[in-house]
Amino acid sequence: MATHQYHRGALRVLRPHYLDDSGQVCYVVVNPGGAYLGADLYVMDVEVADGAKLLLTTQSATKIYRTPGSFAEQRMRLRLGERSQLELAPDQLIAYRESSYRQNTHISMHPTSSLVMTEVITPGWSPDGASFRYEELRLRTEIHVESGGNSGLLALDNLLIRPPQHDVTGMGFMEGFSHVGSLIVVDARVDQGLADELHSLAGGHDAYTGVSLTATVDGISGLVLRSLSNSTGELNRLLGTCSALLRRRWHGTSPLDLRKY
């Protein structure tokens, strides 16, 4: 369990619990306020110690309400020690009408550590029934590998979604889909064969999916899977299937059900 835990302001961290007998501890981040609003700033700092295994999730969806005057922002810094494992599996991000949001995630990893991150983005309900009424979403993830005092950039994933003012269904804007799902995996065992296998798994879902490999730094490499769909449930099933494969193959553990209701 955590050697040090601290929270202040809107975010809370629930007590640790274990979902199976693998020894992986699970922490749940809670926002009692219910949503992010204009000019809100949320900061999370997580260190996974040498040999530790952590699953970090949220109690419910992250909702971005109207942000007049300034965007809402989340900054997260993650540090993974030697032979550590981190699964970051938040519930979906829902952007409502006239909302603007920025998410900056900075990750530093040891070459022997392992990272699995999932993310689903969906447009929120609008009174007139129209989609894509939010203004802008920026999600930036920067991953560095650190060893022997040296740091190398493994990947920089910068996702910008800025709906056009009028036509939001044509080519060039999410190809007519409304939801985005992402999976980022960094591990020394990532290779083209794994990328091909995950892409094949995604083919069994109602989604349009692509997979790209990152560079290799100090013997560790990564992949990014991005999928477009019209359903949060479909993307959650797709990402859950991919995560389950990695859990079975790499850690010998069963798939987890993170249902919170």
DOTORVEX-459491 format. One record per residue (C-alpha): residue number from 1; residue in one letter; x, y, z. Coordinates in steps of 0.2 Angstrom, whole numbers. Layout:
BEGIN
<miti NUM, "A", <X, Y, Z>>
...
//
This chain:
BEGIN
<miti 1, "M", <0, 0, 0>>
<miti 2, "A", <5, 18, -1>>
<miti 3, "T", <19, 24, 10>>
<miti 4, "H", <13, 42, 9>>
<miti 5, "Q", <-4, 48, 4>>
<miti 6, "Y", <-10, 66, 3>>
<miti 7, "H", <-25, 76, -4>>
<miti 8, "R", <-31, 93, -3>>
<miti 9, "G", <-45, 103, -11>>
<miti 10, "A", <-58, 95, -22>>
<miti 11, "L", <-50, 78, -26>>
<miti 12, "R", <-49, 64, -14>>
<miti 13, "V", <-41, 47, -14>>
<miti 14, "L", <-50, 32, -6>>
<miti 15, "R", <-42, 19, 5>>
<miti 16, "P", <-32, 5, -5>>
<miti 17, "H", <-40, -11, -9>>
<miti 18, "Y", <-35, -27, -19>>
<miti 19, "L", <-46, -34, -33>>
<miti 20, "D", <-37, -51, -35>>
<miti 21, "D", <-23, -61, -27>>
<miti 22, "S", <-9, -54, -38>>
<miti 23, "G", <-3, -41, -25>>
<miti 24, "Q", <-8, -26, -36>>
<miti 25, "V", <-15, -12, -25>>
<miti 26, "C", <-30, -2, -32>>
<miti 27, "Y", <-33, 16, -28>>
<miti 28, "V", <-48, 26, -33>>
<miti 29, "V", <-48, 45, -36>>
<miti 30, "V", <-64, 54, -32>>
<miti 31, "N", <-70, 71, -36>>
<miti 32, "P", <-84, 75, -24>>
<miti 33, "G", <-88, 91, -33>>
<miti 34, "G", <-94, 81, -48>>
<miti 35, "A", <-86, 90, -62>>
<miti 36, "Y", <-72, 102, -68>>
<miti 37, "L", <-77, 120, -71>>
<miti 38, "G", <-68, 135, -79>>
<miti 39, "A", <-51, 140, -72>>
<miti 40, "D", <-51, 124, -61>>
<miti 41, "L", <-33, 116, -59>>
<miti 42, "Y", <-31, 98, -53>>
<miti 43, "V", <-14, 92, -49>>
<miti 44, "M", <-9, 73, -46>>
<miti 45, "D", <8, 67, -42>>
<miti 46, "V", <11, 48, -41>>
<miti 47, "E", <27, 38, -38>>
<miti 48, "V", <26, 19, -40>>
<miti 49, "A", <41, 12, -30>>
<miti 50, "D", <53, -1, -35>>
<miti 51, "G", <44, -18, -38>>
<miti 52, "A", <27, -10, -34>>
<miti 53, "K", <11, -14, -44>>
<miti 54, "L", <-3, -1, -44>>
<miti 55, "L", <-20, 1, -53>>
<miti 56, "L", <-26, 19, -53>>
<miti 57, "T", <-44, 23, -58>>
<miti 58, "T", <-58, 35, -54>>
<miti 59, "Q", <-74, 33, -46>>
<miti 60, "S", <-84, 39, -61>>
<miti 61, "A", <-83, 49, -77>>
<miti 62, "T", <-73, 65, -77>>
<miti 63, "K", <-86, 78, -83>>
<miti 64, "I", <-81, 95, -90>>
<miti 65, "Y", <-95, 108, -89>>
<miti 66, "R", <-95, 125, -97>>
<miti 67, "T", <-79, 135, -95>>
<miti 68, "P", <-82, 153, -98>>
<miti 69, "G", <-67, 164, -97>>
<miti 70, "S", <-54, 150, -95>>
<miti 71, "F", <-51, 131, -98>>
<miti 72, "A", <-51, 118, -85>>
<miti 73, "E", <-35, 109, -83>>
<miti 74, "Q", <-27, 93, -75>>
<miti 75, "R", <-9, 90, -73>>
<miti 76, "M", <-2, 73, -68>>
<miti 77, "R", <16, 68, -65>>
<miti 78, "L", <19, 49, -64>>
<miti 79, "R", <36, 41, -59>>
<miti 80, "L", <39, 22, -61>>
<miti 81, "G", <53, 14, -52>>
<miti 82, "E", <63, -1, -56>>
<miti 83, "R", <52, -17, -61>>
<miti 84, "S", <36, -7, -56>>
<miti 85, "Q", <20, -9, -65>>
<miti 86, "L", <6, 4, -67>>
<miti 87, "E", <-11, 3, -75>>
<miti 88, "L", <-20, 19, -77>>
<miti 89, "A", <-38, 16, -81>>
<miti 90, "P", <-49, 32, -78>>
<miti 91, "D", <-68, 32, -82>>
<miti 92, "Q", <-72, 41, -98>>
<miti 93, "L", <-69, 60, -100>>
<miti 94, "I", <-86, 69, -105>>
<miti 95, "A", <-85, 86, -112>>
<miti 96, "Y", <-101, 96, -112>>
<miti 97, "R", <-107, 111, -122>>
<miti 98, "E", <-95, 126, -122>>
<miti 99, "S", <-82, 117, -112>>
<miti 100, "S", <-63, 118, -114>>
<miti 101, "Y", <-50, 107, -106>>
<miti 102, "R", <-32, 103, -105>>
<miti 103, "Q", <-24, 88, -99>>
<miti 104, "N", <-5, 87, -97>>
<miti 105, "T", <3, 70, -91>>
<miti 106, "H", <22, 68, -88>>
<miti 107, "I", <28, 51, -86>>
<miti 108, "S", <46, 45, -81>>
<miti 109, "M", <50, 27, -82>>
<miti 110, "H", <64, 15, -78>>
<miti 111, "P", <69, 3, -92>>
<miti 112, "T", <62, -12, -82>>
<miti 113, "S", <45, -4, -78>>
<miti 114, "S", <29, -7, -86>>
<miti 115, "L", <14, 5, -91>>
<miti 116, "V", <-3, 3, -97>>
<miti 117, "M", <-14, 18, -100>>
<miti 118, "T", <-32, 19, -106>>
<miti 119, "E", <-43, 34, -110>>
<miti 120, "V", <-60, 37, -118>>
<miti 121, "I", <-67, 54, -123>>
<miti 122, "T", <-85, 57, -127>>
<miti 123, "P", <-96, 72, -130>>
<miti 124, "G", <-109, 77, -117>>
<miti 125, "W", <-127, 79, -119>>
<miti 126, "S", <-133, 95, -127>>
<miti 127, "P", <-151, 103, -125>>
<miti 128, "D", <-153, 103, -144>>
<miti 129, "G", <-147, 85, -146>>
<miti 130, "A", <-132, 90, -156>>
<miti 131, "S", <-115, 83, -153>>
<miti 132, "F", <-98, 91, -152>>
<miti 133, "R", <-104, 107, -143>>
<miti 134, "Y", <-88, 108, -133>>
<miti 135, "E", <-75, 120, -138>>
<miti 136, "E", <-58, 112, -137>>
<miti 137, "L", <-49, 97, -129>>
<miti 138, "R", <-30, 95, -128>>
<miti 139, "L", <-23, 80, -121>>
<miti 140, "R", <-4, 79, -120>>
<miti 141, "T", <6, 64, -114>>
<miti 142, "E", <25, 65, -113>>
<miti 143, "I", <35, 49, -108>>
<miti 144, "H", <53, 48, -104>>
<miti 145, "V", <64, 34, -100>>
<miti 146, "E", <77, 37, -86>>
<miti 147, "S", <92, 26, -82>>
<miti 148, "G", <109, 30, -75>>
<miti 149, "G", <105, 49, -73>>
<miti 150, "N", <101, 50, -91>>
<miti 151, "S", <83, 54, -98>>
<miti 152, "G", <77, 50, -116>>
<miti 153, "L", <61, 55, -124>>
<miti 154, "L", <51, 39, -129>>
<miti 155, "A", <35, 47, -135>>
<miti 156, "L", <25, 63, -136>>
<miti 157, "D", <7, 60, -139>>
<miti 158, "N", <-2, 77, -142>>
<miti 159, "L", <-21, 75, -145>>
<miti 160, "L", <-30, 90, -150>>
<miti 161, "I", <-49, 90, -154>>
<miti 162, "R", <-56, 107, -159>>
<miti 163, "P", <-73, 104, -167>>
<miti 164, "P", <-77, 116, -182>>
<miti 165, "Q", <-90, 129, -181>>
<miti 166, "H", <-102, 121, -193>>
<miti 167, "D", <-99, 104, -201>>
<miti 168, "V", <-93, 91, -188>>
<miti 169, "T", <-96, 75, -198>>
<miti 170, "G", <-85, 76, -213>>
<miti 171, "M", <-68, 69, -217>>
<miti 172, "G", <-54, 77, -207>>
<miti 173, "F", <-64, 78, -191>>
<miti 174, "M", <-65, 60, -183>>
<miti 175, "E", <-71, 53, -199>>
<miti 176, "G", <-89, 56, -193>>
<miti 177, "F", <-87, 47, -177>>
<miti 178, "S", <-91, 55, -160>>
<miti 179, "H", <-80, 45, -147>>
<miti 180, "V", <-61, 43, -146>>
<miti 181, "G", <-52, 29, -137>>
<miti 182, "S", <-34, 27, -133>>
<miti 183, "L", <-22, 14, -126>>
<miti 184, "I", <-4, 18, -122>>
<miti 185, "V", <8, 3, -118>>
<miti 186, "V", <26, 5, -113>>
<miti 187, "D", <36, -11, -109>>
<miti 188, "A", <52, -20, -115>>
<miti 189, "R", <41, -33, -122>>
<miti 190, "V", <32, -22, -134>>
<miti 191, "D", <35, -26, -152>>
<miti 192, "Q", <27, -27, -169>>
<miti 193, "G", <19, -44, -166>>
<miti 194, "L", <10, -37, -151>>
<miti 195, "A", <4, -22, -161>>
<miti 196, "D", <-2, -33, -174>>
<miti 197, "E", <-11, -44, -161>>
<miti 198, "L", <-20, -29, -153>>
<miti 199, "H", <-25, -22, -170>>
<miti 200, "S", <-33, -39, -174>>
<miti 201, "L", <-42, -39, -157>>
<miti 202, "A", <-49, -22, -161>>
<miti 203, "G", <-56, -29, -177>>
<miti 204, "G", <-69, -38, -168>>
<miti 205, "H", <-77, -22, -161>>
<miti 206, "D", <-88, -8, -169>>
<miti 207, "A", <-73, 4, -170>>
<miti 208, "Y", <-61, 11, -183>>
<miti 209, "T", <-43, 8, -175>>
<miti 210, "G", <-25, 10, -179>>
<miti 211, "V", <-9, 5, -169>>
<miti 212, "S", <8, 14, -170>>
<miti 213, "L", <25, 9, -162>>
<miti 214, "T", <35, 22, -153>>
<miti 215, "A", <54, 23, -153>>
<miti 216, "T", <65, 12, -142>>
<miti 217, "V", <75, 19, -128>>
<miti 218, "D", <86, 9, -117>>
<miti 219, "G", <78, -7, -123>>
<miti 220, "I", <60, -2, -119>>
<miti 221, "S", <48, 3, -132>>
<miti 222, "G", <29, 7, -133>>
<miti 223, "L", <14, 7, -144>>
<miti 224, "V", <-1, 19, -146>>
<miti 225, "L", <-18, 12, -151>>
<miti 226, "R", <-31, 25, -155>>
<miti 227, "S", <-49, 20, -160>>
<miti 228, "L", <-65, 30, -166>>
<miti 229, "S", <-82, 24, -162>>
<miti 230, "N", <-100, 31, -158>>
<miti 231, "S", <-101, 22, -141>>
<miti 232, "T", <-92, 23, -125>>
<miti 233, "G", <-97, 5, -121>>
<miti 234, "E", <-89, -1, -137>>
<miti 235, "L", <-73, 8, -133>>
<miti 236, "N", <-73, 2, -115>>
<miti 237, "R", <-75, -16, -121>>
<miti 238, "L", <-61, -14, -134>>
<miti 239, "L", <-49, -7, -122>>
<miti 240, "G", <-54, -19, -109>>
<miti 241, "T", <-51, -34, -121>>
<miti 242, "C", <-33, -27, -125>>
<miti 243, "S", <-29, -24, -106>>
<miti 244, "A", <-35, -41, -102>>
<miti 245, "L", <-23, -49, -115>>
<miti 246, "L", <-8, -40, -107>>
<miti 247, "R", <-13, -45, -90>>
<miti 248, "R", <-14, -63, -94>>
<miti 249, "R", <1, -64, -105>>
<miti 250, "W", <13, -53, -94>>
<miti 251, "H", <7, -55, -77>>
<miti 252, "G", <-3, -71, -77>>
<miti 253, "T", <-18, -62, -69>>
<miti 254, "S", <-36, -62, -74>>
<miti 255, "P", <-46, -48, -82>>
<miti 256, "L", <-53, -36, -70>>
<miti 257, "D", <-71, -29, -69>>
<miti 258, "L", <-69, -11, -64>>
<miti 259, "R", <-88, -8, -63>>
<miti 260, "K", <-92, 5, -50>>
<miti 261, "Y", <-111, 4, -49>>
//
